[in-house]
């Protein structure tokens, strides 16, 4: 399988975010052979490229990332995470599912499509970054802003994120919740634990407010989105000594919010709770991106056609899970969906993709292209 060969080529490159480790140069060489015009768009130490095939008409874009998360403890892996290995019908390696297998499948699908339709209708593009698993500031966000300044629209975009759950293509993401992060410092007065009247314990002061924040129902969601959820991800206080009342409690939390809530509304609600409990605090917000949603239309019809042709049944639509670079691409006004391998092993030790799924994924992408543009030359 070409898709297996290509996946192994990419997995073998140690592209821990934001490093690219030559993945994009290898992809660019493949795309140049197919006649794509290539534009490198690096920014802030991040490698990005935009590739385009075709002269006019609707633009369909494959989007993805070459960077991967760190492998974690190497001795916990059953094989080197950057030496692609096959065991029990699965390809193992960091990025196998998230998302180098998808990138390989995209390349194979486009190779096959251009072989049968060299003068296809419309335009096909690739938007590839090495900054999706990191801070996501200089990657897809940067490329989208550059395209926006040119008036460039992406009409249809398929992001290769691992959307599948129990079996290949059983779920397609046609939207995502927004993401809002916060760093909160509750201020107290440090002192000796034997003299609490001479100190102010920020942990004790903060607990009732934090309990209300954690237990609050922020919204009920919507027909297409699950409810907004808040999770505390980090919390720290104290000097490490058992006889010192801390002076500061620091914590970080995240909202994954539906269109039923707004950034301003969530911020105001948190601050109202903190103020009502008369806490002294410092609060910094970091907005990662708004929700996006793609209604049933041409792109979803084409994707479902491709899935049904290969898998024998359509996919379930979902807006659950985390965020993706789709949130940036959606700002250009087009339709955006995510379709890729099963996500059970992503970011884990012994990440893998089933060889059978790896073989069928480019077939689904190819059938999607045919449904979008037709088969054969103009």
Secondary structure, DSSP 8 states (H G I E B T S, - for coil): -HHHHHHHHHHTS--BTT--TTHHHHHHHHHHHTT-EEEE--BTTB-EEEEEE-SSS-EEEEEEE--B-----GGGSSS-TTS-EEETTEEESTTIIIIIHHHHHHHHHHHHHHHH-TT-SSEEEEEEES-SSS--SSSHHHHHHHHHHTT----EEEE----BSSSTTSEEE-EE-EEEEEEEEEE-B-EEGGGGGGSB-HHHHHHHHHHHHHH------BTTB---EEEEEEEEE--S-TTEE-SEEEEEEEEEE-TTS-HHHHHHHHHHHHHHTT--EEEEEEEEE--EE--SSHHHHHHHHHHHHHHSS--EEE--S---THHHHGGGTSEEEE--SB-TTTTSTT-EEEHHHHHHHHHHHHHHHHHHH-SS--
